Amino acid sequence: MNQQLTAQLEEYAVRFPYTFSINRPESESHPNFKVVLKEAVKTWEQYIETPEGKEMMNSLKNKDLDALRASLSVIAEHPLLKKLIDWVRAQDFIGASFSIGFKIEAQLLLGVTGVIGLAVGLGTANGKESVEFLTLGLNEGIEAGGMVGIQFGVWTVSPGNMGGFSLCTEIDLGFEVEVSEGTYYNLDGFLGETISVGVGAEDGISEMECYTFILGDQGDTGREPYLKPVIQEPKRNFLIIENVKCLHPSNDGAGDENEIYFIFQADGGKKYPFPPYDYFSIKEGETWNTGRSVWFDDHVDITLYDEDGTSENDVVGTFRISLSDLAVGQSKVFHSTKDYSSMMDEVEYTIEAKLVARDIT
């Protein structure tokens, strides 16, 4: 495994926020998930026999994280893969995202399975949402490391909501070519199902605690199917915006929910919207699990908006997260620095953030 990629994975591995324990939910995968994954593997087998596919596979072992991400976009634009994505989006089944990713294993402090992937929206998210992500899974059974395979996934959540914690059970199917199936779930129940080609689970079955980082977001301008993501440059400290909670929505006359998004700015620098393609609908008492990673030196300013399709978007909260208010490994709830309520409209949101690492660059 090339040393640069190992070092990049190590940086994320030390930021793996914390471990947790939940019970496996009773809900299971929809039958059509397996149909989609089977078709994806069939398409991949065709792709790697093309001249472009052979050249791509031969080049992967020397690529770092950024180069792998760029390669995913190239693969997604190949006619075979574009045809697959169009076919998946045309299917009528319960699903919100389809992903393709490179699967990586590394022996770091512990064994780490990583998937650097690209997810596109299905169903109501068709043509609106796509993200690049890195999912890390803690697996003590890994002894060696390297670029080991390709992974396809079908998910019950939209791309913008893939960030955060999950548990995974991975089973080696025992074929001549290593193939494994993974089932992901979180506190809300069944999350998604994957199939990996070129790698099998250790000892036939493995249980992993996972965390998905949203690396950068993509959208659809109406002319281009993919936009390059906006990625922060590394800074000294690293936090996760874990969630946004609606205590009281703004009364905008459009029902009992707000369509929210936020813009964050680290140390007065460049502004980053999340999600940049759309919004998240939320009602009183509900929580949006964002899982958005942020690099910063001293502080992060966040402005929370309620999107209004007919007039200027309303600010429903402003927040400042300062390094001095945080402790490594601990989550903290932040309240708006200004009260946006009025006599007829009570508005209250909170943001929960966790400092994962400090003084790391």
C-alpha positions in Angstrom: 0.0 0.0 0.0 1.5 3.4 -0.9 2.7 5.4 2.0 0.8 8.6 1.1 -2.5 6.9 1.1 -1.7 5.2 4.4 -0.9 8.5 6.0 -4.1 10.1 4.7 -6.2 7.2 6.2 -4.3 7.5 9.5 -5.4 11.1 9.7 -9.0 10.1 9.5 -8.6 7.1 11.6 -7.4 9.1 14.6 -10.5 11.3 14.1 -12.9 8.3 14.4 -15.2 10.0 17.0 -16.1 7.2 19.3 -17.5 3.7 19.6 -21.1 2.8 20.5 -23.4 -0.1 20.9 -26.8 -0.7 19.4 -28.9 -3.7 18.7 -29.4 -5.0 15.2 -32.8 -3.8 13.9 -35.6 -6.2 12.8 -36.0 -4.4 9.5 -34.2 -5.9 6.5 -33.2 -5.1 3.0 -35.8 -4.6 0.3 -35.4 -7.6 -2.2 -34.7 -5.2 -5.1 -31.6 -4.0 -3.4 -29.9 -7.3 -4.3 -31.2 -7.1 -7.8 -29.5 -3.7 -8.2 -26.2 -4.9 -6.6 -26.1 -8.0 -8.9 -26.5 -5.8 -11.9 -23.8 -3.5 -10.6 -21.3 -6.3 -10.3 -22.2 -7.5 -13.8 -21.5 -4.0 -15.2 -18.2 -3.8 -13.3 -17.0 -7.1 -14.8 -17.7 -5.6 -18.3 -16.0 -2.4 -17.4 -12.7 -3.9 -16.3 -12.4 -5.8 -19.6 -12.4 -2.5 -21.5 -9.1 -0.8 -22.4 -10.1 2.1 -20.1 -11.0 -0.2 -17.3 -7.8 -2.2 -17.5 -5.7 1.0 -17.5 -7.7 2.3 -14.6 -7.2 -0.8 -12.5 -3.5 -0.9 -13.2 -3.1 2.7 -11.9 -5.0 2.4 -8.7 -2.2 1.0 -6.5 -0.2 4.2 -6.8 -3.0 6.7 -6.2 -3.5 8.7 -3.0 -6.9 9.7 -1.6 -7.4 12.7 -3.8 -6.4 10.8 -6.9 -8.8 8.0 -6.0 -11.6 10.5 -5.7 -10.8 11.9 -9.1 -10.8 8.4 -10.5 -14.3 7.7 -9.2 -15.6 10.6 -11.3 -13.9 9.3 -14.4 -15.4 5.8 -13.8 -18.8 7.3 -13.2 -18.6 9.1 -16.6 -17.8 5.9 -18.5 -20.8 4.9 -20.7 -21.2 1.5 -19.0 -21.4 3.1 -15.5 -23.5 6.0 -16.7 -25.9 3.4 -18.2 -26.0 1.5 -14.9 -26.7 4.7 -12.9 -29.5 5.6 -15.2 -30.9 2.1 -15.0 -30.8 2.2 -11.2 -32.5 5.5 -11.0 -35.3 4.2 -13.2 -36.1 1.3 -10.8 -39.2 1.5 -8.7 -38.1 0.4 -5.2 -37.5 1.8 -1.7 -34.1 3.4 -2.0 -32.7 6.8 -1.8 -29.0 6.5 -2.8 -26.7 4.3 -5.0 -22.9 4.4 -4.4 -19.8 3.2 -6.0 -16.5 3.2 -4.1 -13.0 1.9 -3.9 -12.5 -0.4 -0.9 -9.2 -0.1 1.0 -7.7 -2.0 3.9 -4.9 -0.7 6.2 -3.2 -1.9 9.3 -2.9 1.3 11.3 -3.4 1.6 15.1 -6.1 -1.0 14.5 -7.2 -2.6 11.3 -9.2 -0.1 9.3 -11.5 -0.8 6.3 -12.0 2.4 4.2 -14.4 3.0 1.3 -13.8 6.2 -0.7 -17.0 6.6 -2.6 -19.4 8.6 -4.7 -23.2 8.4 -4.0 -26.0 9.6 -6.2 -29.6 10.2 -5.4 -32.5 7.9 -6.3 -36.2 8.5 -6.0 -37.1 11.9 -4.7 -33.3 12.8 -4.7 -33.0 11.9 -8.4 -30.7 14.4 -10.2 -30.6 16.6 -7.1 -28.1 15.0 -4.7 -24.7 13.5 -4.9 -21.8 13.4 -2.4 -18.3 12.0 -2.1 -17.7 10.2 1.2 -15.2 8.2 3.2 -16.5 5.4 5.4 -14.1 4.0 7.9 -14.7 0.7 9.6 -12.8 -0.5 12.7 -11.8 -4.2 12.1 -9.2 -5.7 14.3 -8.8 -8.7 12.1 -7.0 -6.9 9.3 -3.3 -7.9 9.0 -2.2 -6.3 5.7 -3.3 -3.4 3.6 -3.8 -2.3 0.1 -6.3 -1.3 -2.6 -8.4 -4.5 -2.6 -11.6 -4.0 -4.5 -14.7 -2.1 -5.6 -17.9 -1.7 -3.6 -21.4 -0.9 -4.7 -24.2 0.1 -2.3 -27.9 0.9 -2.1 -29.1 3.0 0.8 -32.3 4.1 2.4 -31.1 7.6 3.0 -30.3 10.4 0.5 -26.7 11.1 -0.2 -26.6 14.2 2.0 -27.7 12.1 5.0 -25.1 9.4 4.7 -22.8 11.0 7.2 -22.4 9.7 10.8 -22.4 6.4 12.6 -23.4 2.9 11.5 -22.7 -0.7 12.3 -21.9 -3.2 9.5 -22.0 -7.0 9.3 -19.9 -8.2 6.4 -20.1 -11.8 5.1 -17.7 -13.5 2.7 -19.8 -15.3 0.0 -16.9 -17.6 -0.7 -16.8 -17.4 -4.5 -13.6 -18.0 -6.6 -13.3 -14.3 -7.0 -13.6 -12.7 -3.5 -17.0 -11.2 -3.0 -18.6 -10.0 0.2 -21.9 -8.6 1.2 -22.3 -5.9 3.9 -25.4 -4.9 5.8 -25.4 -1.4 7.5 -27.7 -0.2 10.2 -27.8 2.6 12.7 -30.1 3.8 15.5 -33.0 4.4 13.1 -32.8 0.8 11.7 -31.7 -0.7 8.4 -29.5 1.8 6.5 -28.2 0.0 3.4 -26.6 -3.0 1.7 -23.3 -3.3 -0.2 -21.5 -5.8 -2.3 -17.7 -5.7 -2.7 -15.7 -7.4 -5.4 -12.0 -8.3 -4.9 -12.1 -8.6 -1.1 -13.7 -11.0 1.3 -14.6 -10.5 5.0 -12.0 -11.8 7.5 -12.8 -15.3 8.8 -16.0 -15.4 6.7 -17.9 -12.8 8.8 -17.0 -9.5 10.5 -18.7 -6.9 12.6 -17.5 -3.4 12.3 -18.2 0.0 13.9 -18.2 2.6 11.1 -18.2 6.3 10.6 -18.9 8.1 7.3 -17.3 11.5 6.6 -18.9 13.6 3.9 -15.8 14.8 2.0 -17.5 17.2 -0.4 -20.8 17.7 -2.1 -21.8 17.7 -5.7 -24.8 18.9 -7.5 -26.6 19.2 -10.9 -26.5 22.6 -12.8 -28.8 21.3 -15.4 -25.9 21.0 -17.9 -23.3 18.8 -16.0 -24.2 15.6 -14.2 -21.3 16.1 -11.7 -19.6 19.1 -10.2 -16.3 19.0 -8.5 -16.7 19.1 -4.7 -15.7 22.0 -2.6 -13.1 20.7 -0.2 -11.5 22.5 2.8 -7.8 22.8 3.1 -6.5 21.1 6.3 -6.1 23.3 9.3 -4.9 22.6 12.9 -8.1 21.4 14.4 -10.9 19.1 13.2 -14.5 18.9 14.4 -17.8 17.2 13.3 -21.0 19.1 13.1 -23.0 16.2 14.4 -26.6 17.4 14.1 -29.0 20.3 13.9 -32.1 20.1 16.1 -35.3 22.0 15.6 -36.8 23.1 18.9 -39.3 25.5 17.3 -39.5 26.0 13.5 -40.0 29.4 11.9 -43.6 30.1 10.9 -43.1 30.8 7.2 -46.7 30.1 6.2 -45.8 27.0 4.3 -46.8 24.3 6.8 -45.3 23.0 10.1 -41.8 22.4 8.9 -38.7 24.4 7.7 -36.5 23.6 4.7 -33.1 24.2 6.3 -29.5 24.4 5.2 -26.5 26.1 6.6 -23.3 27.9 5.6 -20.2 27.5 7.6 -17.0 29.6 7.6 -13.8 28.6 9.4 -11.7 31.5 10.8 -13.3 34.1 8.6 -12.3 32.3 5.4 -14.2 30.7 2.5 -17.9 29.9 3.0 -19.2 26.4 2.5 -22.9 25.5 2.1 -24.3 22.3 3.4 -26.0 20.7 1.6 -25.2 22.8 -1.4 -27.7 21.2 -3.7 -30.9 21.3 -1.7 -32.2 21.6 1.9 -33.4 19.3 4.7 -37.1 19.4 5.8 -37.5 19.4 9.5 -40.3 19.7 12.0 -40.5 20.7 15.7 -38.6 18.2 17.8 -36.8 16.5 14.9 -33.0 16.2 14.5 -31.0 16.4 11.3 -27.9 14.2 11.7 -25.5 16.0 9.5 -22.1 14.4 10.1 -20.3 17.3 8.3 -16.5 17.5 9.0 -14.9 20.9 9.4 -11.3 22.0 9.5 -10.5 25.1 11.6 -7.8 26.9 13.6 -9.8 29.1 16.1 -13.5 29.2 15.4 -16.3 28.2 13.0 -19.2 30.5 12.2 -22.5 28.9 11.1 -25.6 30.6 9.7 -28.7 28.5 9.5 -31.3 29.3 6.9 -34.9 28.4 6.1 -35.3 28.2 2.4 -38.2 30.1 0.9 -39.0 29.5 -2.7 -40.9 32.7 -3.2 -38.8 35.3 -1.3 -35.4 35.8 0.4 -34.3 32.9 2.6 -34.8 33.5 6.3 -32.0 33.3 8.9 -33.2 31.0 11.7 -30.0 30.8 13.7 -26.3 32.0 13.9 -23.7 30.1 15.8 -20.1 30.5 16.7 -18.1 27.4 17.7 -14.8 28.3 19.3 -11.9 26.0 20.0 -11.9 27.4 23.6 -15.4 26.0 24.1 -14.5 22.5 23.1 -12.7 19.5 24.5 -11.4 16.6 22.4 -13.8 13.7 22.3 -16.7 15.5 23.8 -19.9 16.8 22.1 -21.3 20.2 22.9 -24.7 21.8 22.1 -24.6 25.4 20.8 -27.5 27.8 20.8 -28.0 30.7 18.3 -26.0 33.8 19.2 -29.1 35.8 18.3 -32.8 35.2 19.0 -34.7 35.2 15.8 -38.1 34.9 17.4 -40.8 37.6 17.1 -44.0 38.3 18.9 -45.9 35.9 16.6 -43.1 33.5 15.7 -41.0 31.5 18.1 -37.8 30.2 16.5 -35.2 28.0 18.2 -32.5 25.7 16.7 -29.4 24.1 18.3 -26.3 22.7 16.7 -24.2 19.9 18.3 -20.5 19.7 17.5 -17.7 17.4 18.6 -14.0 18.2 18.6 -12.3 15.1 17.2 -8.7 16.2 17.1 -6.6 19.3 17.7 -3.1 20.6 16.8 -2.7 17.9 14.2 -1.0 19.9 11.4 
